[in-house]
Amino acid sequence: MVVRAYYSDPNLVAELARWLEPWEVHSKEGYLVVGVTQAEYDRLLKMGFRLEVDQQLTDQVNRPIQRLPQQTGGIPGYDCYRTVEETYTSAQSLVSAYPHLAAWTDIGDSWEKTQLGGDHGSDLMVLRLTNARIPVPKPKLFIMASIHAREYAPSELATRFAEYLLHSYNTDPDVTWLLDYQEIHLLLQSNPDGRKLAETRATYEETWWRKNTNQAYCPQNPDSRGADLNRNFEFQWGLGGASFYECDDTYRGASAASEPETQAIQSYVRLQFPDQRGPLLTDPAPITTTGVFIDLHSYGDLVLWPWGYTYDPAPNVLELSRLGQKFAFFNHYEPEQAINLYPTSGTTDDFAYGDLGLAAYTFEVGADPYSFFPNCSYFENTILPDNLPALLFASKSARSPYQTPAGPDVTSVVVSPTITAPGGLVQLTAQVDDTRYFTGTGQAPSPAINNILSAEYYIDAPPWLTATLPVSNTLAPLDGNFDQPLESVTASIDTSSQGTGRHMLYLRARDTGGNWGPFTAAFLYIPTVFLPVISK
């Protein structure tokens, strides 16, 4: 059954979350939504919840699983969601098509791969995207997806993000500079054993699989075996918000990082990012910290940041909330500290921030009914377009995630004409905006909104390439004064000193708080042979 569980004591939510994951939590209305067996239903009643069966969702949960007419690929009933094998095949095809931009790396084994000589199970594979022909130090964005097996949309979102980046290289200026000067690491399937079980949809239990498939746990009930990998990470493992009972949904595992999937992810993340935070829980990461970590889940339309194990704010709460509210501007999700949903421990984002100081987040994508399996139309028309710009902003922020989101965004860049004769004059215009945050219900600190102070652009050499001595050029306010948080800016570019070919323009702006925002890029073309348009 799917039930609405009403409560008056918020502690009941924390108590339930120790053994069963709520699907939705509506704290203002005083209820949560969760799928339960009859035994779990009875347990919730004894705990003090008032229960109402959601018959529509219950019917959806229990309806027979059927492939679509003429469906030849994807998960049964959902041809937009690739299986583990199809995801891996797609990634390998991208590497073959873009060998200097993509690499496919084995970072470890699933639980089943570690058993019986490795005849079963899967490798955990990371798709790394960057222009290998530009060998300079590069900041990194790490994205992992579908650590809970039944969450179909996250892995497909990560795969579509990879395809979008590679297909847009050399045609989209922002994507081009990001792949030239950043690295994006994508763990497309974080729990391949569990996912393979969930995607067969052969039984009710398999359809709703959450954990990995470790058979050492809950041997008396194989349908409840495994560990919840998102309760198994080392940082603050075993505290409230995770179960010590093997058969529970949120079982934390036998020990911290006991599962091979957890070990592989932790090792890879530590290899890619330096430890930038002190040993004490109260130590903030420095403002100069580099790197962004995102764990994609479903569902709930949420952007979450540490901590999940305590109501105490993280030492970098101002910086974490500011970037979280920037993400929420793009995907329209509710931004909040993770524990405001319900307590958790041993989670990925707490590990990434707590262990390394990374700007770490969980996106709970989608809030369509029955959203562990949102229909393909909802995925294509809502989840995907809402989250692609948020993930792009994450990459833009990776060099300085505790600084960049505080500054204004540059949008609506126009180069006129885009193609000009050698020595021609080009007009560059753009919007500069310091207001692009979504604070949601206000459970996190509101970011400062400042007036614009200045704007600048660079031609071909961005300022982080200090060896090339890039030159800053000024963008002026179109109305003559910088005195608002939203301004139009312009500059005339004399191309007489520029060679022929394609040029990259890098634009950024600063507000009166002294905060530089992210770069936005545009192309300018100066062809070798210029044929002017002659009007008749």
C-alpha positions, 0 to 999 in steps of 0.5 A, a space after each residue: 500500500 501507499 499511505 499518507 502517514 499523519 503525525 503531530 510529533 516531528 520526532 516520529 519522522 526521524 524514528 521512521 526514517 531509521 528503518 523505512 525511507 519516506 517517499 515524501 515529507 510534507 512537514 507543514 501539512 504534517 504528513 509523509 507518503 510511504 509505501 508499506 507492507 501490511 506488517 509495516 502498516 501495523 508498525 506505523 499505527 503502533 508508532 502513533 501515525 494516523 494512516 490513510 491509504 492513497 488508493 490511486 498510488 496504491 493501484 499504480 504501484 500494484 498494476 502489472 508491468 508491461 513493455 510498451 507496444 514495439 518497445 525494443 530497449 529500455 526498462 519495461 514500460 519506460 523506453 526513455 530509461 536505459 538499462 545498466 547495459 544500455 547505459 554502459 554501451 552509450 558511454 562507450 559509444 561516446 568515447 569512441 565518437 569523442 576520443 579526445 573529450 571522453 574516457 571510460 574508467 573502471 573504478 571498482 567492483 559491485 558486490 556481486 562482481 566480488 563473489 565467485 570469481 567475478 562471473 556476475 555483477 558489474 564494474 563501477 564505471 566513470 565517464 570523464 569529460 574534458 579536452 585532453 588536448 589542453 593539459 592544464 590544471 582543471 577544477 572538477 565536478 563529480 556527479 553520481 546517480 541512482 545509488 538507490 536501485 529503484 530511482 530510474 531518472 537520475 542515471 538517465 539524467 546524468 547520461 543525457 547530460 554527458 550526451 548534451 555536453 559532447 554533442 554541443 562541443 564546438 557549437 555552444 561556447 559555454 559547453 566548449 570552454 567548460 570542456 576545455 578548462 574543466 573536468 566532469 566525472 560522471 558515475 552513471 550507475 552507482 548501484 549496478 547490481 541493485 539497478 539490474 534487479 530493479 529494472 527487470 521488474 519481474 516481481 513487486 520486490 524487485 521493482 522497488 529494490 533500493 539497496 545493493 544485493 549483498 546476500 550476507 544480509 537478511 538471509 532469512 528474507 532474500 527480498 530484503 537483503 543488501 545494504 543501503 549504500 547511501 547509509 554506508 559511507 564512512 563519515 558519521 556512519 551509524 548514527 541516527 537516520 540509519 538502521 542496524 537491522 539487516 532487513 530494513 530499507 535503510 540498513 547501514 551495512 556491517 561497518 563503515 564503508 563495508 560495501 565494495 561499491 562504497 569503497 570504490 566511490 570513496 577511493 575515487 573521490 579522494 583520488 580526484 579531490 584534495 582534503 580541503 577541510 580541517 579535522 574538526 566538525 566545526 572546521 570550515 573549508 576555506 573560501 578558496 576550496 575547489 570542486 563540486 559533488 552532486 548525488 542525483 536521486 529521486 524524488 521530491 524536487 529538492 536541493 539538499 546540502 550537509 548536514 544530514 545527521 545533525 540539525 547543526 548547520 555546516 561550518 560553510 552553511 552560508 556558501 553551501 546554501 548560496 550555491 544551493 539556492 543558485 541551483 534552485 533558481 534553475 531547477 525550481 526545487 526547494 533548497 534546504 539543509 538535508 536534515 530538514 527532510 529527515 535525519 540520515 547518516 553515512 550519506 554521500 554528500 555528508 562524506 564529500 563535504 565532511 571528509 574533503 570540504 567539497 561543495 556537496 549536494 543531493 538533487 532529488 529530481 522530479 515530483 510527479 506522482 509515482 515518481 520513482 518511475 516518472 513517465 517519459 513525457 515528464 522526464 523529457 519535458 520537465 526533469 531534463 530541461 529543469 536540471 541541465 542548466 543547474 548541472 551546467 552551473 555546477 560545472 561553471 562554479 567548480 573552480 571556486 564554488 564558495 565564491 562564484 555563486 555570490 557574484 552576478 550572472 552574465 546572460 543574453 550575450 549578443 555578438 553583432 555581427 557574429 561574423 565580421 571582416 578582419 579589422 571590423 567593429 563588433 558590438 558586444 551586449 549582455 545582461 548582468 544579474 545579481 538576483 538569480 536565486 530561489 530561496 524557497 520556504 526560507 529555511 536557509 540564509 538568504 543570499 545578499 543581493 547587491 548592485 553591479 559594480 563592473 563587468 569585463 571580457 577577455 578574448 581567447 585567454 581566460 584570466 586563470 591562464 596567467 602564463 598567457 597574460 590575458 588582457 581585461 576589457 571593460 563592459 560599460 553600463 548601457 544606461 551610463 551608471 552601475 546602480 542596480 542589481 540588474 544591468 545591461 552592458 555593452 562594449 565595442 570590439 575593434 578586431 584589427 588586432 585579432 587574427 582570422 578564425 574563431 575567437 572565444 569571448 569570456 564575460 564576467 561581472 562583479 557586484 558591490 560586495 566584491 563578488 565576481 560571478 561565473 564566466 559566460 562565453 560567446 563566439 566571434 568569427 573572423 573568416 579568412 575570406 569575407 564576403 559581404 552581403 550586398 542588398 538589392 
